[in-house]
């Protein structure tokens, strides 16, 4: 279920803002969902973490160097490609 920030009670809004770590804008909406995490052994979780570390180390080793501003622009463009209404926080 999706709730609009403007429709939340003050108590609900306070709880949600404490969970997300910031104030909500009036035109934002919030969706809350409960789920049970996948059952995965500690051993398998460790294997996955190690695989990811190796993968990201390879990606980092092969990437070209860019300025922080260029990196921010690249990330913003990628986010906007899947979330057209995305606005970078200032």
PyMOL commands that set and color helices and strands:
alter all, ss='L'
color gray80, all
select helices_A, chain A and resi 5-7+10-20+42-62+68-82
alter helices_A, ss='H'
color red, helices_A
select strands_A, chain A and resi 2-4+29-31
alter strands_A, ss='S'
color yellow, strands_A
deselect
rebuild
show_as cartoon
